[in-house]
Amino acid sequence: MKKDKSDKKYIGNLGEEIAAKYLTQKGYLVLDRNYLKKWGEIDIVAKKMNKYYFVEVKTVSRSAENFDDSDGYRPEENVHAWKIKRLYRAIESYLMEKGINDDIDWQLDLISIYLDIDKKKAKVDYLDNIA
């Protein structure tokens, strides 16, 4: 069955919701979601202690039996150099717009979400400091 844009959007939104809950459970304070500029979007902005975390979320839907399938598509494969460049521009805009000092400590992280919609299961892979 071919997925249309609404399915893709639903899966993406569900993945971002799971990622935000995951971060909250790990002690992060989620400050913003879907910070959007023409040149890029930050899915989640979080803070823990005095450090900011800009988190890209990538989600894929597959059966739970195939979550660890190394031959299958991995969501993080979709974060190319041009995507990272766009993320950095969005991060710079965010920091400037929010009046956050240039000296603050921050990093760019990636959360990959594997969803089995039918069984209502999810697997979260957290990759920190990707660039």
Phi, psi and omega in degrees: 000127180280135179273134175266179184300324181294323176297315181298317179294318179299314180296317178298315179296319178296318177298317179295323178295317178296317180298317179297318178295320178301311180299316179300317179295334180270007175095008177275149172259117179280117184268318183213155174226143177054052174287115190242130170230165179302329187264003177164163179229138174255121183292312181220134170246124181229165179220140174218127187059235180249025183242139177264142179236120177257117192244122172269134180244128176237131185233141176226145179254127176199168180290150182302328179296338183254011180305320184260020181289106183290344178275345182277173178292134176253130185304324182294345177296344181271007179254089182269173181304318181293328178293317179296320178299317178295321178297317179299320178296319179294321178298315178301317179297316180300311181300317180292313182298323182273358179068033181272131182305141179297339183278355183294155178271129178211163175208160178257123181239166179227132172244122175260130180244128174252122183246137165245098185298315183298317182268359180054051178238152177216148173237135182246127172246123181252118178248116184262151175053060187283346180215000000 
